[in-house]
């Protein structure tokens, strides 16, 4: 009688180990950008709910430029380190997904802390809860595109900075 692991179980364990390593790497490489993007989502939500307005133009312009800048930087940073523009797109996707989780948790906390009539009216006036919980997820494709654009520049700068051998 042997204590050997069946091949299928060993393969499943190896696959699980590999996936955890990839997820851990993506987390470590993108957590700063994701925290910044997630914090910007939560700050915008708090501003919309706690300081209501009828003219959202300046708020949306500011939050859009901030999000674009963060995603470009995430892609640039990833591609500069890896010398591959495609890691920029992966960084954009990862950053958006982690930021979406941060945003949803933050919005839930805001809702738990501030749930009076005035806040509910402000929530309805600013797009409703559906927007708060779905918009961050809908940014995956734009996040990939912006991460890729940042990655193109990061890769180009990284190649110019490398010594010629």
Long-range contacts (C-beta under 8 A, 24 or more apart in sequence): 26-90, 26-94, 27-94, 27-98, 29-78, 29-81, 29-91, 29-94, 30-74, 30-78, 30-91, 30-94, 30-95, 30-98, 31-98, 33-70, 33-71, 33-73, 33-74, 33-77, 33-91, 33-95, 33-99, 34-94, 34-95, 34-96, 34-97, 34-98, 34-99, 34-102, 35-98, 35-99, 35-102, 36-70, 37-67, 37-70, 37-71, 37-95, 37-96, 37-99, 37-102, 38-98, 38-99, 38-100, 38-101, 38-102, 38-103, 38-106, 39-102, 39-106, 40-66, 40-67, 40-70, 41-99, 41-100, 41-102, 41-103, 41-106, 41-107, 41-136, 42-102, 42-103, 42-106, 42-107, 42-110, 45-103, 45-106, 45-107, 45-110, 45-132, 46-110, 48-122, 48-123, 48-126, 48-127, 49-110, 49-114, 49-119, 49-122, 49-123, 49-126, 50-114, 50-119, 50-122, 52-118, 52-121, 52-122, 52-125, 52-126, 54-125, 56-126, 67-139, 68-146, 70-95, 71-95, 71-96, 71-142, 71-143, 71-146, 71-147, 71-150, 72-146, 72-147, 72-149, 72-150, 72-153, 73-150, 74-147, 74-150, 75-146, 75-147, 75-148, 75-149, 75-150, 75-151, 75-154, 76-150, 76-151, 76-153, 76-154, 76-157, 77-150, 77-154, 78-147, 78-151, 78-154, 79-150, 79-151, 79-152, 79-153, 79-154, 79-155, 79-158, 80-154, 80-155, 80-157, 80-158, 81-158, 83-155, 83-158, 83-159, 83-162, 84-151, 84-155, 85-148, 85-151, 85-152, 85-154, 85-155, 86-148, 86-151, 87-151, 88-147, 88-148, 88-149, 88-150, 88-151, 88-152, 88-154, 88-155, 89-144, 89-145, 89-147, 89-148, 89-151, 90-144, 90-147, 91-147, 91-150, 91-151, 92-143, 92-144, 92-145, 92-146, 92-147, 92-148, 92-150, 92-151, 93-140, 93-143, 93-144, 93-147, 95-143, 95-147, 96-136, 96-137, 96-139, 96-140, 96-142, 96-143, 96-144, 97-137, 97-140, 99-136, 100-136, 100-137, 100-139, 103-132, 103-136, 104-133, 104-136, 107-132, 107-133
